[in-house]
């Protein structure tokens, strides 16, 4: 009898077995703690969803890596120092190997972007050797190198995720992750402020906020290029928590990055129309509409809570004109100067993984300057050059440019509306992230390197003209 037939007509023994499993996995853990029961039940559900499916396992790794707060991720660390998302990625590798051997006859899918990724991984290995040669701490080398190596997931995505899954599963999942993170930001903000004091403002800063620009630009491009697929009302509803959380971060670099991305989206829309139908006011009106939605919901939220969001945002914005009034920006510029000085000592090979710098920082609570030992710098390009030398910087730039080219060409040439919208979103995201890289190194430092590695692979899969459907 087939398995599904056994469950369709269960025997008393099967029913008793299911009851026993539920008691063991749900009822008994509740005797100790609700957290244990939730963890065990959630783990079993995820295991059942991902079992023997590289695609679903990658999706779970992506979602958990984004939505779980860093404290929870650290509390769920696995033996051997593995993070939760790394353990899930190892499971994805195992399932991929089984799939490759038993279903695909060891046939790998090759893309035009494989060589740049291999060069980036080779540059990472070289930087490990350089770090060892410089005598850096082995534990620090392992902590640093894990993030650039996340880009190896590129090959898992390109080989075991198809175009349909990218467009209908992974891309919506990124947007929904933005909604969840936006909700977390709003709840944290409400819990941190005193609603009885109208001038109170607490800035919410989390690494998870890096998903907000991605989600905003993906939704914005759907809104601009093909709103009929979901309907503008639904897109506006999805945009509300993401946009509000984006404002609450008061992240100037993110503001500029999203501004650049929105401008790219408007230009793409303008030049994609036939020359006779082009009108500058149409894309401009769409952009203004998006801004009105974000500003409007922020104004309503400020009126409801009494929090001084507008005043704080205005004060932060003044640093665009006069950066000398902002001590954190001055400290960051000094850290850039220190990094450039270190790069000057080893410009070709860099200082290797595990290198540390003594830089000036500003304590976020006391706002007093202090000297700290840092393993990275808030600049993507300086971080790459400092740790991985010119080889790492050039390899990453080559890889980034090739993926950007794929998205740009697909937007111009494809006849598939879904691919065109996603390609436009990718162009906008990558344009904005290239600017954000001047003040943030999350693409190679930190757990969000995994998110960007998956996203770049999604772009390659979605824009591949010879895409073969896989399960």
PyMOL commands that set and color helices and strands:
alter all, ss='L'
color gray80, all
select helices_A, chain A and resi 3-8+12-32+34-50+54-67+70-75+79-81+84-102+114-133+138-160+163-192+207-225+227-229+232-249+252-272+275-277+280-305+309-320+323-325+327-345+380-413+417-436+448-462
alter helices_A, ss='H'
color red, helices_A
select strands_A, chain A and resi 357-362+369-374
alter strands_A, ss='S'
color yellow, strands_A
deselect
rebuild
show_as cartoon
